Amino acid sequence: MPELPEVETTRRGIAPLVEGRRVTGVVIRQPRLRWPVPETVPGLLTGQLLRRVTRRAKYLLFHFDQGVLLLHLGMSGSLRVVPAETPPAAHDHFDLLLGRHCLRLRDPRRFGAVLWSDGPVAAHPLLADLGPEPLSDAFDGDWLHRQARGRRAPVKNFIMNSKVVVGVGNIYASESLFDAGIHPARPCGRISRQRYQRLAASIKATLEAAIEQGGTTLRDFHQADGRPGYFEQSLKVYGRAGEDCPRCGGAIRRRMIGQRSSYYCPNCQR
């Protein structure tokens, strides 16, 4: 599933190509995505100027003078900017026509979303209760330490909770916890402020590195220009059960935590 680095990579790839362009048409080939695509979207968007493209958590936000289009890539979605005359493929479900350009959503599994907000986008039901952005100043070790008080959930589940912090998916949680030396199953309420400061710094560094390398391609994700993400080559523990730990040489282990595969070094992570 595309996580924050993959969505941010997509945003950076498409924004220079679509911002400042006027919508000349909308094509909805398959309205049945995770939620139905509103029938009113073509009428609402046609003729409007696309001012900017931002991101909140894993949602891409397309800002117009009157409203915001919310787009989620789901489990297998991708966005490409192609010439408007490019014939659609089997899973190309949504086109935003911008003159000679077409912003095209491909989503084979149809778990993505195309939605509309005509009010304050921060108050949208899908965004209103989200935690801070991990790369923002609002997110740090003090924030994690305060949020963890009184909780007994494994720290890996804790940092993957979007109400605590957004965008820390399974891959990046495993990598960040390894970098910080924290065992993924450790109860989150039993971690010191100092260790949370180290973990917050590790989360920021891991996500920034993944964005710089175009995200992680394990199965479905590709960048906006079709290239794969290269962060997979930098993974230290994720998907490497039985291999040597890059830090101590011991064997990396795999364990199910919260119904998700977790990878860690039992020697380096406590």
N, C-alpha and C positions, 0 to 999 in steps of 0.2 A: 504494500500500500504506500503511495507517495506520502511522505511525511514533510515536516517543515522545510528541510533543505531542498527537497525535490520541488515543492511548491514555490519556494522563493527563487530557485533556479529558473523555473518556468516563468515567473513574473519578470525577472530581469531579462529573460530572453525575448518576451513578447512586447513588453512595455514600450521600448523605443520604436517599434513597428506600428503600434496601434494608437498610441496617445496623440491627441490632436486631430484625429480623423473623424469624419462624420459617418454615421450609420446609414447605409443606403438600402439595407434590407436585412431580414432575419429569416432563416430557414430552420424549421423544427421538423426533423425527419422521424424522430422517435421521442414522443412526449413522456413516455413511461420510464423515467429514471428512478432514482431512489424516492423522490417525490415528483409528482406530475409537474412538468414545465408549464408555467401559467400561459394560458391561451392569449393573454393580453400583451405578452412580451413584444411581439413584432410591432404592434401599434404603438406601444410605449417608447420603443427604442428608435424606430425609423425616423430619421431626420435629426436626431440628437447628436451632439458632439461628445466624443469620449474624452473626458478631461484628463484622467489619470487612472493608473492601475496600482492598487495597493494590496496588501495581504494582512489578514487577521487569522492567526492560528493556521489552519490548512485551507482557509477560504480565500479565493481571489476575489477582490472587490473592484468592479468596473464603475467608476464614478462618472455620472452624467449630470447635466444641469438640473434635471428633474428625476432623481432617484439613483439607486445603485443596483447593479446586477451582481448577485452572489453566485460564484461558481466553485464547485467542489469536484476534485478529480476522482473521488471514490477509491476503489481498490486497483483499478487498471486504467484510469483515464489519462489522457494526454491532450495538450493543446498545441496546435501548430498554426503558424501564419503561412498561408499558401496563396498563390494567385487565384483570383476569384473564379476563374474558369476551370479550375482543377476538379475533375470528376470525383464525387464522394466514393469512399470505400464502404464496405459492409457495415462497419460499426461507427461511421461518422454521423452522429445524431443531431448536432447543432452547429449552425453556421452564423457568425456575425459578419455581415458583409460591410466592408469599409472601402468603398470605391473599387480600386483594382486589387485590394487585398481581402482575404477572408480569414477570420479567426475561427478555427474548426476544432470542435470537441470530438475526440474519438474515445469511446468507452465500451469495450467489449462486454464487460460484466454488468453494466448499467447500474452501478452503485454510486455514480456521481450525481451531481445536482446542479440545476440552473434555476435560480429563484430571483425574486424581485423585492426590493424594499423602497418604499416611497417616503419613509420616515427616517428618523435618526438611525443610521445603520448599526451603531453600537448597541441600540436597544432591541435589535432583531432577536427573536427567541433563540436562534442558534448561536448568537454571539454574546448575549447579555451576561451570562454567568461564567464566562471564561476567565481563567487566571491571566497573569501578566505574560507578555512576550518574553521569552528567555534571553533574547539579545538586548533587551531594554534595561534602562537604569532601575526600573521598578522591581526587577528580579535580582536577588542576591542571596547570600547565605543566611542573612538575618530573616528574610522573608520565609525561606524554607524552614528554618528553625521554629519560627512562630507558628507556621501552619501545621507543623508536625506534633506540637505539644498535645499530649493526651491520646495520640493515635498509636495503634499497634500494627497497622498494615505493613507489609514488607516495603522497604524503601524503594524498590524498583516500581512497585505498583503506585506508590505515593508520587513519584516524579512523573509517572505516565498519566496521572489524573489531570485532565484539562482544566479543572477548577483550581488546581494548585499552580500549574504552569502549563502553557500550551506547547504543542509541537515536539515533545520529547517522546518519540515513538520507540518501539521495541529495540531496534538496532542501536539507536543513539543512547538509550538508557543503559544498555549493557556496556557500551564503550565508555560512557561517562563514569559509570560506577567503577569500572576497572581502572581508569585513569586516576580516580580519586582514592582508590584502595578500599572501597566499601563493599561488603558482601551484599548481593542483591536481595537476600532474604532477611537481612537485619531489620528488626522493627524500627520504623521511622522515628518513633518517639524516644528511642534510646540512642540517638546520635547527637553528638555535641555540636554547639554552634560553630566551633572551629572546623570540624569535619564538614559541616554543611557549607561553609565558606569555600572550602576546597572543592566540594561537589558542584556548587553553582559555577565556579570558575571552569571546571572541567566540562560542564554542560555547554557553556558559552563557547569554549575553545573547540569542542567536538563539532558543534553545529556550524560554527564559522568555517572550520576546515572542510566540512562536507559541502557547504555552499560553494566554496572556492573551487572544489573539485567536481562540481556539477551534480551533487547528490550521489545516491547509491543505486546501481542497477543490479538487482538480484533476479528479477524476472520480467516485469512489465514496464518499468519506468524508463523513459528516454527524455532527453532535454527537448526544448522547444524546436531546436533545429534537427532533431532526430538522433543526435549523438547520445551514447550511454553516459551515465554518471560514473566517475572513476573512484569514488571514495571507497568502493568495495576493496580496492587494492591496499587501503590503509587500515582496514579493520584489524584490530588486535586480538579480539576474543570472539566476536559474533560469528557463528557458523564454523568455529574452529575446534569443536570438541575433540579431545584426544591429541591435539597438536601441542607443541611446546609453547609454554607461556613466553612471550618476548621479553619479559622482565626477569623471571627467576628460572625458567627452563622446565618448570613442573608441567603437568598435564592440565590443559584447560578442560573444564567440565561443563556439562549441559544439565539443566534442571528446569522442571516446569514450575513456574511461579505465576499465579493468577492466570492459569491456562495458556501461558505464553512461554516459549522456549527462552531460557536465560543462560547466558554463557559467562563463565567467571573463572578466576584462578583461586583455588582454596588457600593457597599460600600467601598471595599478595593482597587478598581482599578479606577484611575482617569486619 
